[in-house]
Every structure is written in structure tokens, then in C-alpha cells.
Amino acid sequence: MISFFPSSSDPYHALYRYRYRWYKSSTASEGEGDDDAKPYPTFRLNLGFLLSLYSLLSLYFMRMLFCFFLYGLIIVAVLDDIKRMCDSRR
């Protein structure tokens, strides 16, 4: 499936998408580069990708903070038990 971006109102810088990659149209090579109209990939970041990346990273960091907090509680509890055992033997 081929989809055009931007619309046909900008024919000299039109980009088209083919198999999930962006390419420059053959009309865009006018006055800028060679005229063999060889398409080259252009990388575009959309807002949905950035939001999903942010949500994944925030979930990762929240899980990491939770694990640090939980392991800290476990370590404090174990050290407290060891201290009590040592104090009870005196």
C-alpha cells in the first residue's frame, strides 16, 4: 500500500510510503541532486511512537524503583533480625 505525505498540494517535496519506509518522490529531485529518481529512505518519528517509547521507559523505571525499594526493605528486615539474634545471645 502506498500512502502520500504531505498531500498533493506540495508536489516537489512529496514523500510516499512503501512497505513501512518513507521515500522521496521522483518530482522532489528537481534542482536538488541527481535525476535518476532513486528513492532513498527518510526516517520520521511520529507522536505515537514517542509516546509509546516514553510509556515503556517510564514503566521500566517505575518497576526498577519498586524493586530497589522492595529489596531495600528485605535487606533492612534481614539485618534487623540478625541484630536481634546477636543481641539475644548476650
Buried (B, 14 or more C-beta within 10 A) or exposed (E): EEEEEEEEEEEEEBBBBEEEEBBBBBEBBEEEEEEEEEBEEEEEEEEEEEEEEEEEEEEEEEEEEEEEEEEEEEEEEEEEEEEEEEEEEE
